[in-house]
């Protein structure tokens, strides 16, 4: 491996150390309901986001709270020597995509049937760190 290629690889490795992500697949909540909660924490600092999710009455907030705690643990495993308070972690990106649908039939009048679509979603949460020392 050449010198420039090795230096570039080290730079990307250092950049990837500053971010951590967690994914939640096939969560049995509709994406529309999950996006309402995801919009509340997008761009917030981690401590504030945890408080928002803890005291939110929506059911989807419990799933996102567990996902956020998982992303924090992933960041800690990457950066064992750094502390969370100094890193100033924030929710860099949170994305809710539609997952698979369970299709069920509900009886309707006159021998007909209506289709019920039970939706699920995939949530991807990315944490970023601000290591800017401002004096």
C-alpha positions as CSV (number, residue, x, y, z in Angstrom):
1,X,0.0,0.0,0.0
2,X,1.3,3.4,-1.0
3,X,1.9,6.2,1.5
4,X,-0.9,8.4,0.2
5,X,-3.3,5.5,0.2
6,X,-2.4,4.6,3.8
7,X,-2.7,8.2,4.9
8,X,-6.1,8.5,3.3
9,X,-7.2,5.2,5.0
10,X,-6.1,6.5,8.4
11,X,-8.0,9.8,7.8
12,X,-11.2,7.9,7.0
13,X,-10.7,5.7,10.0
14,X,-10.4,8.7,12.3
15,X,-13.5,10.3,10.7
16,X,-15.5,7.1,11.2
17,X,-14.5,7.0,14.9
18,X,-16.5,10.2,15.4
19,X,-19.8,8.7,14.2
20,X,-21.7,5.7,15.5
21,X,-25.0,4.3,14.2
22,X,-27.7,1.8,15.2
23,X,-30.4,0.2,13.2
24,X,-33.8,-1.1,14.1
25,X,-35.4,-3.4,11.5
26,X,-39.0,-4.5,11.2
27,X,-40.4,-2.5,14.1
28,X,-44.2,-3.2,14.1
29,X,-45.2,0.5,14.0
30,X,-46.3,2.4,11.0
31,X,-43.6,4.6,9.5
32,X,-45.9,7.7,9.7
33,X,-46.3,7.3,13.5
34,X,-42.6,6.7,14.0
35,X,-41.6,9.8,12.0
36,X,-43.6,12.0,14.3
37,X,-41.3,10.9,17.2
38,X,-38.1,10.9,15.0
39,X,-38.6,14.5,14.0
40,X,-38.6,15.5,17.7
41,X,-35.0,14.3,18.3
42,X,-33.4,15.0,14.9
43,X,-30.4,17.4,15.5
44,X,-30.7,17.4,19.3
45,X,-27.9,16.7,21.7
46,X,-28.0,13.2,23.2
47,X,-29.0,14.2,26.7
48,X,-31.8,16.4,25.5
49,X,-33.0,13.7,23.1
50,X,-33.1,11.1,25.9
51,X,-35.2,13.5,28.0
52,X,-37.6,14.2,25.2
53,X,-38.1,10.5,24.5
54,X,-38.4,9.5,28.1
55,X,-41.3,11.9,28.8
56,X,-43.1,11.5,25.4
57,X,-46.4,9.7,25.6
58,X,-46.2,8.0,22.2
59,X,-45.4,4.3,22.1
60,X,-42.8,4.8,19.3
61,X,-40.7,6.8,21.7
62,X,-39.8,3.7,23.7
63,X,-38.3,2.0,20.6
64,X,-36.3,5.1,19.6
65,X,-35.1,5.6,23.2
66,X,-33.7,2.0,23.2
67,X,-32.1,2.6,19.7
68,X,-30.5,5.8,20.9
69,X,-29.0,4.0,24.0
70,X,-27.7,1.3,21.6
71,X,-26.0,4.0,19.4
72,X,-24.4,5.6,22.4
73,X,-23.0,2.2,23.5
74,X,-21.7,1.6,20.0
75,X,-19.9,5.0,20.1
76,X,-18.4,4.1,23.5
77,X,-17.1,0.8,22.2
78,X,-15.4,2.7,19.3
79,X,-14.0,5.4,21.6
80,X,-13.0,3.7,24.9
81,X,-10.7,6.5,26.0
82,X,-13.1,9.4,25.3
83,X,-16.0,10.5,27.5
84,X,-19.5,11.3,26.3
85,X,-19.7,14.7,28.0
86,X,-16.5,15.9,26.3
87,X,-17.5,14.6,22.9
88,X,-20.9,16.5,22.8
89,X,-22.8,13.8,21.0
90,X,-25.8,14.7,18.9
91,X,-28.3,13.0,16.7
92,X,-26.7,13.6,13.3
93,X,-29.3,11.7,11.3
94,X,-32.4,9.7,12.0
95,X,-34.2,8.0,9.1
96,X,-37.4,6.1,9.1
97,X,-38.1,3.9,6.1
98,X,-41.0,1.6,5.4
99,X,-40.6,-2.1,6.1
100,X,-42.5,-5.2,5.1
101,X,-46.3,-5.3,5.3
102,X,-48.4,-8.0,6.7
103,X,-51.6,-8.3,4.6
104,X,-54.7,-9.5,6.4
105,X,-58.3,-9.7,5.3
106,X,-61.3,-8.2,7.3
107,X,-64.8,-9.4,6.5
108,X,-67.0,-6.8,4.9
109,X,-70.8,-6.8,4.1
110,X,-72.3,-8.9,1.4
111,X,-69.6,-11.5,1.2
112,X,-66.8,-9.0,0.4
113,X,-63.4,-8.6,2.2
114,X,-61.3,-5.6,2.9
115,X,-57.5,-5.7,3.0
116,X,-55.8,-4.6,6.2
117,X,-52.2,-3.6,5.8
118,X,-50.2,-3.9,9.0
119,X,-47.1,-1.8,8.4
120,X,-43.6,-2.0,9.8
121,X,-40.6,0.2,9.5
122,X,-36.8,0.4,9.6
123,X,-35.1,3.1,11.7
124,X,-31.5,4.2,11.2
125,X,-30.0,6.5,13.8
126,X,-26.5,8.1,13.3
127,X,-24.7,9.9,16.1
128,X,-22.1,12.6,15.5
129,X,-19.5,14.1,17.9
130,X,-18.4,17.7,18.2
131,X,-14.8,17.7,19.4
132,X,-14.3,21.4,18.8
133,X,-12.3,23.0,21.6
134,X,-13.5,26.6,21.7
135,X,-11.7,29.0,24.1
